[in-house]
Amino acid sequence: MDKKERIVQAAIDVFKENGIERTKVSDIVKAAGIAQGTYYLYFSSKLSVMPAIAEELVNTLVKKLEKTVDKKGCFAKQLEDIIATVYDNLKEYRELHALVYAGLASTEHLREWEEIYEPFYAWMTWRLEEAQRNEMIGEHVEPSSSARLVIGVIESSAEQAYLHAAPPEEEIVKQKRALLQFVQHALHVT
């Protein structure tokens, strides 16, 4: 693991333990086992590490999607797997997502969000292009724009379930089912 990766992992651990407000750069560098000056070679402030943490979350999600989504199966099942994976990932990393959202929202780094999400957008665009080639979704669907919309609605729904409202699990199951139907209808899944 290189120094930047050590800093990011240490920041994740320290932010989770202390929260954003109580964390200092000195806490992060101590946990990373590096000199404070080394931190500033990579990041200009305590919160400037947030985009790197968000990148780590996105990369982790894309890796999980690669493992859980059967690329040869019907697209309706792929969508179900995508929704389940996004929900499970957000549930597993709930605290970290909340920290990243709070950290990015309080800095100028929020503008980097689209760039951070590019690997997920590219992955979903590729899935939609494949589904379209195989006539599993409507021919009018524009894969790139639709990928952003689909990701947005899935993540927003998962955030409602695990970051905002925290309804009972049976409500989350209903919400995922309704979400699947909504996305299938929007994409004209065959």
ChimeraX attribute file (.defattr): number of C-alpha atoms within 10 A of each C-alpha:
attribute: neighborCount
match mode: 1-to-1
recipient: residues
	/A:1	7
	/A:2	6
	/A:3	14
	/A:4	17
	/A:5	14
	/A:6	17
	/A:7	26
	/A:8	23
	/A:9	19
	/A:10	19
	/A:11	27
	/A:12	21
	/A:13	16
	/A:14	22
	/A:15	22
	/A:16	15
	/A:17	12
	/A:18	12
	/A:19	15
	/A:20	17
	/A:21	9
	/A:22	10
	/A:23	17
	/A:24	17
	/A:25	17
	/A:26	14
	/A:27	18
	/A:28	24
	/A:29	22
	/A:30	14
	/A:31	16
	/A:32	22
	/A:33	13
	/A:34	15
	/A:35	11
	/A:36	15
	/A:37	10
	/A:38	13
	/A:39	22
	/A:40	14
	/A:41	9
	/A:42	13
	/A:43	18
	/A:44	10
	/A:45	12
	/A:46	19
	/A:47	21
	/A:48	17
	/A:49	22
	/A:50	25
	/A:51	22
	/A:52	20
	/A:53	22
	/A:54	23
	/A:55	17
	/A:56	17
	/A:57	19
	/A:58	18
	/A:59	17
	/A:60	13
	/A:61	20
	/A:62	21
	/A:63	11
	/A:64	16
	/A:65	22
	/A:66	13
	/A:67	11
	/A:68	14
	/A:69	19
	/A:70	15
	/A:71	14
	/A:72	9
	/A:73	9
	/A:74	14
	/A:75	24
	/A:76	18
	/A:77	14
	/A:78	19
	/A:79	21
	/A:80	18
	/A:81	17
	/A:82	24
	/A:83	25
	/A:84	20
	/A:85	19
	/A:86	21
	/A:87	21
	/A:88	16
	/A:89	19
	/A:90	22
	/A:91	17
	/A:92	12
	/A:93	13
	/A:94	16
	/A:95	16
	/A:96	20
	/A:97	19
	/A:98	17
	/A:99	20
	/A:100	24
	/A:101	14
	/A:102	15
	/A:103	23
	/A:104	21
	/A:105	13
	/A:106	11
	/A:107	12
	/A:108	11
	/A:109	15
	/A:110	17
	/A:111	12
	/A:112	12
	/A:113	13
	/A:114	12
	/A:115	11
	/A:116	20
	/A:117	17
	/A:118	15
	/A:119	16
	/A:120	20
	/A:121	23
	/A:122	16
	/A:123	16
	/A:124	22
	/A:125	20
	/A:126	15
	/A:127	19
	/A:128	23
	/A:129	20
	/A:130	17
	/A:131	23
	/A:132	20
	/A:133	12
	/A:134	11
	/A:135	13
	/A:136	18
	/A:137	22
	/A:138	17
	/A:139	14
	/A:140	9
	/A:141	16
	/A:142	14
	/A:143	23
	/A:144	16
	/A:145	11
	/A:146	17
	/A:147	21
	/A:148	18
	/A:149	14
	/A:150	22
	/A:151	18
	/A:152	12
	/A:153	15
	/A:154	19
	/A:155	16
	/A:156	12
	/A:157	20
	/A:158	25
	/A:159	20
	/A:160	14
	/A:161	22
	/A:162	20
	/A:163	16
	/A:164	11
	/A:165	9
	/A:166	13
	/A:167	11
	/A:168	9
	/A:169	10
	/A:170	9
	/A:171	12
	/A:172	18
	/A:173	13
	/A:174	11
	/A:175	16
	/A:176	20
	/A:177	13
	/A:178	12
	/A:179	19
	/A:180	21
	/A:181	16
	/A:182	14
	/A:183	19
	/A:184	18
	/A:185	13
	/A:186	14
	/A:187	21
	/A:188	14
	/A:189	18
	/A:190	13
